[in-house]
Amino acid sequence: MEWRDQGILLASRRHGESSAIIEVFTPAHGRHAGIVRGGASRKLAPILQPGAQLDLTWRARLEDHLGTFAVEPVRSRAAVSMGDRLALAGLNAVSALLLFALPEREAHPRLYAQTEQLLDLLGQDEIWPLAYLRWELVLLEDMGFGLDLSTCAVMGAQANDLSFISPRTGRAVSRAGAGQWADKLLPLPACLIGAGGEDRDIEEGLRVTGYFLANHLAPDLGNTPLPGARARFVDRLRARIGETS
């Protein structure tokens, strides 16, 4: 068995004396693991950093074997993330959530494209948090838990004051449609429907996506807690809000 693809490195761990087991996210083969011979060497270890874009050739005798990767660097994102605490926290959150959510060897080309675009924006701190929030929306949608924020779940398209989200269905609800149930609903930040983009608004948006990640996606995966890397990214964003307020 053999295939060739590009991919984003999500994780690498030492295997034996000189090899490494890596997990990558590819457009055609999804999340995929394999051994890199010499992956712990001085030549390859600096290449095998989270976020790295790699040209990959995977080989195995049988399809269900772990197999081996031959890797060639396409571009590194380590320099950008290491010099920026928000970027590093964001990169770690993206990698951890993909490892958490993605089934092995299941292609998610739309999510892959969104992930590559997001990581290429690392270091652009003015636009990155909003891009990250939109990436989480795509992640939820690709995992089967997408939010429907187009019309009011109660009053339909005639409502133009969308203000809440149903925590059960993920559908938007207008202020008029919410009525006496408003205190049971999640707030709908403007940045989730294409308006706004300030850090405080984005933080509110991340509260919403975090709710659906923790209460819809995680139970579907066996109630494993969300990766701590996501919380650390949100904390880093809150710290930036505090520094600028």
C-alpha positions in Angstrom: 0.0 0.0 0.0 1.2 3.5 -0.8 -0.1 7.0 -1.2 1.2 10.5 -1.4 -0.4 13.7 0.0 0.4 16.9 1.7 -0.5 17.3 5.3 -0.3 19.3 8.5 1.7 17.8 11.4 -0.5 17.6 14.5 1.8 15.7 16.9 5.1 13.8 17.1 6.5 11.5 19.7 9.7 9.6 19.9 9.6 5.9 18.9 12.6 3.7 19.9 16.0 5.2 19.7 15.9 7.3 16.6 12.4 7.2 15.0 9.2 9.1 15.7 5.5 8.4 15.3 3.7 11.4 13.8 0.0 12.2 13.3 -0.9 14.3 10.4 -4.1 15.8 8.9 -4.3 15.4 5.2 -7.1 16.4 2.7 -7.5 13.0 1.2 -6.6 10.6 4.0 -7.8 12.6 7.1 -6.0 12.1 10.4 -3.3 9.5 9.8 -0.4 8.2 11.9 2.8 6.6 10.8 6.5 6.0 11.7 9.2 8.3 10.4 12.5 6.5 10.4 15.2 8.8 11.9 12.4 11.2 13.0 14.3 11.9 16.3 17.5 12.8 14.5 19.0 16.3 14.4 18.1 16.5 10.7 14.4 15.6 11.0 13.4 16.6 14.6 13.4 20.4 13.8 11.1 19.7 10.8 8.6 17.6 12.8 7.0 20.4 14.7 3.3 20.9 15.2 1.8 23.0 12.4 4.5 22.1 9.8 3.3 21.6 6.3 4.7 18.4 4.9 4.9 16.4 1.7 4.1 12.9 2.7 4.5 9.4 1.3 3.0 6.6 3.3 3.8 3.0 2.8 2.6 -0.2 4.5 2.3 -3.8 3.6 -1.4 -3.8 4.5 -3.9 -0.9 4.7 -4.6 -1.3 8.4 -0.9 -1.3 9.4 0.6 1.7 11.1 3.0 2.1 8.1 5.9 4.5 7.6 6.1 8.1 6.3 8.7 9.6 4.2 8.5 13.4 4.8 9.7 16.5 3.0 9.1 20.0 4.4 6.9 22.3 2.5 6.8 25.1 5.0 7.3 25.6 8.8 5.1 27.6 11.0 7.3 27.2 14.1 9.1 30.5 13.9 5.9 32.5 13.8 4.3 30.6 16.7 7.3 30.5 18.9 7.6 34.3 18.9 4.0 35.0 19.8 2.2 33.6 22.8 -1.2 34.0 21.3 -0.2 32.3 18.1 1.5 29.4 20.0 -1.6 28.9 22.1 -3.8 29.0 19.0 -1.6 26.5 17.2 -1.7 24.2 20.1 -5.5 24.5 20.4 -6.0 23.7 16.7 -3.7 20.7 16.8 -5.3 19.4 20.1 -8.9 19.8 18.9 -8.2 18.0 15.6 -6.5 15.1 17.4 -9.5 15.1 19.8 -12.3 15.2 17.2 -11.2 13.6 14.0 -11.8 9.9 13.4 -8.7 8.2 12.0 -8.3 8.0 8.2 -11.6 9.8 7.4 -11.2 12.6 4.9 -12.6 16.0 5.8 -11.4 18.2 2.8 -13.4 21.3 3.8 -12.1 21.3 7.3 -8.6 20.6 6.0 -8.7 23.6 3.7 -10.0 25.8 6.5 -7.3 24.6 8.8 -4.5 25.3 6.3 -5.9 28.8 5.7 -6.1 29.4 9.5 -2.6 28.3 10.2 -1.2 30.4 7.3 -2.6 33.5 9.2 -0.6 32.7 12.4 1.1 35.8 13.7 -1.6 38.2 12.3 -3.0 38.8 15.8 -5.6 41.3 14.7 -7.5 38.9 12.5 -6.4 35.5 13.9 -8.9 35.1 16.8 -11.9 35.7 14.6 -10.5 33.3 12.0 -10.0 30.8 14.7 -13.6 31.2 15.9 -14.9 30.6 12.4 -12.7 27.5 12.2 -14.4 26.1 15.3 -17.7 26.6 13.6 -16.5 24.6 10.6 -15.1 21.9 13.0 -18.5 21.6 14.7 -20.3 21.4 11.3 -17.9 18.8 9.9 -18.4 16.7 13.0 -22.2 16.8 12.6 -23.0 19.5 15.2 -23.1 22.6 13.1 -25.0 25.7 14.3 -27.9 27.1 12.2 -27.8 30.9 12.7 -29.6 31.8 9.4 -33.1 32.2 10.7 -35.1 32.2 13.9 -36.1 28.7 15.0 -39.4 30.0 16.3 -40.5 32.7 13.9 -38.6 31.7 10.7 -37.1 34.2 8.2 -39.5 37.0 9.2 -37.5 37.6 12.4 -34.6 40.1 12.1 -33.5 40.4 15.7 -31.6 37.2 16.2 -30.3 37.4 19.7 -30.0 33.9 21.2 -29.0 30.3 20.4 -30.8 27.2 21.5 -28.4 25.1 23.6 -30.2 22.0 22.5 -30.5 22.4 18.8 -27.9 25.1 18.0 -30.4 27.2 16.1 -30.7 30.9 16.3 -33.7 32.5 18.2 -34.9 36.1 17.8 -35.6 38.2 20.8 -39.3 38.2 20.1 -39.3 34.4 19.5 -37.4 33.7 22.8 -40.1 35.3 25.0 -40.1 34.0 28.5 -37.5 31.4 27.6 -34.7 33.9 27.0 -32.9 33.1 30.2 -32.7 29.4 29.1 -30.9 30.3 25.9 -27.3 31.1 25.0 -26.5 34.7 23.9 -25.8 35.1 20.2 -22.7 37.3 19.7 -22.7 39.5 16.6 -19.4 38.0 15.4 -21.2 34.6 14.8 -23.5 36.2 12.3 -21.0 38.3 10.4 -20.9 41.5 12.4 -18.4 42.7 15.0 -15.0 41.3 15.6 -13.6 42.8 18.8 -11.8 40.5 21.1 -14.6 40.7 23.8 -17.2 39.7 21.2 -14.9 36.9 19.9 -14.5 35.7 23.5 -18.3 35.5 23.8 -18.4 33.6 20.5 -15.8 31.1 21.9 -18.1 30.6 24.9 -20.8 29.5 22.5 -18.6 27.2 20.4 -17.0 25.9 23.6 -20.5 25.0 24.9 -21.3 22.9 21.8 -17.8 21.3 21.8 -18.1 20.3 25.4 -21.8 19.4 25.5 -22.5 18.0 22.1 -19.3 16.8 20.4 -17.5 15.5 23.5 -20.3 13.3 24.7 -20.5 11.8 21.2 -16.8 10.9 21.6 -17.3 9.2 24.9 -17.4 12.2 27.3 -13.7 12.8 27.1 -12.9 16.3 28.4 -12.0 18.9 25.8 -8.2 19.3 25.4 -6.7 21.8 27.9 -5.0 23.6 25.0 -8.2 25.1 24.0 -8.8 26.6 27.4 -5.3 28.0 27.4 -5.9 29.7 24.1 -9.1 31.3 25.4 -7.2 32.4 28.6 -4.5 33.9 26.4 -7.1 35.9 24.5 -8.7 37.0 27.8 -5.3 38.2 29.0 -4.9 40.3 25.9 -8.3 41.8 26.5 -7.2 42.7 30.0 -4.0 44.2 28.7 -5.8 46.5 26.3 -8.7 47.5 28.5 
